[in-house]
Amino acid sequence: MWNLIPIVALLSAWMLAVSLVLSAVQVRFRDIGVALPVLVQLWMFVSPVIYPLKVVPAAWRSVYLLNPIAGIISSFRDILLQHTQPNPEPLGMALLVTAVTLPAAYLFFKRAEATMADVI
């Protein structure tokens, strides 16, 4: 159970990156709030929430793992349901994508923040 702590931290970092981008975009385009439930539902279907990562064809797996939630959910499933260590490939890819996305999302938010008061 202790190996869940880094995975929860990685999930928190990814959600922070997504939140920063979506909050900055929401200021400019108000319809994002209306479309968000549909986007979240689509994101659930392209993430291994209702199916294991093993069913994704090997030819598509490298592209599929660009979605960090795929590696995070797969790791949660390995630890909680199968009582094994998580597969390092999806978890490493999730860490890499999050490590690149979080600083980029922060810079995007800071750049958009300068003009938010004008739009609101």
Residue, then its C-alpha position, 0 to 999 in steps of 0.5 A: m500500500w505504501n507504493l500508492i503514495p508516489i502514484v497518488a502524487l503523480l496523479s495530483a501533478w497531472m490533475l494540476a497540469v490539466s486544471l491549470v490549462l482548462s482554467a486558463v482556457q475557460v476564461r477565454f472560451r466560456d463554452i469549455g465548461v459546458a463541453l467538459p463533462v463530454l470530454v471527461q466521459l470520452w477521456m474515460f473511454v480512452s483510459p483503461v478504466i473499464y478495461p485492462l491495459k493488456v487489451v490495447p494492441a501492442a502496435w498502439r500501446s506507445v501512442y496510448l501511453l502518451n495519456p498519463i492516466a493510462g499508466i496511473i490507472s494501470s498502476f493502481r489496478d496492479i497494486l490494489l487488485q492484483h497485489t503486484q508491483p506496477n509495470p514500470e513502462p506505463l508508470g515511467m511514461a506517465l511520469l515523463v509526460t507529466a514532468v513535461t506537461l506540468p511546467a508547460a501548463y504552469l507557463f501557459f497559465k501564467r501567460a494567460e493570467a496577465t490578460m484574465a482580468d481584462v476578459i473577466 
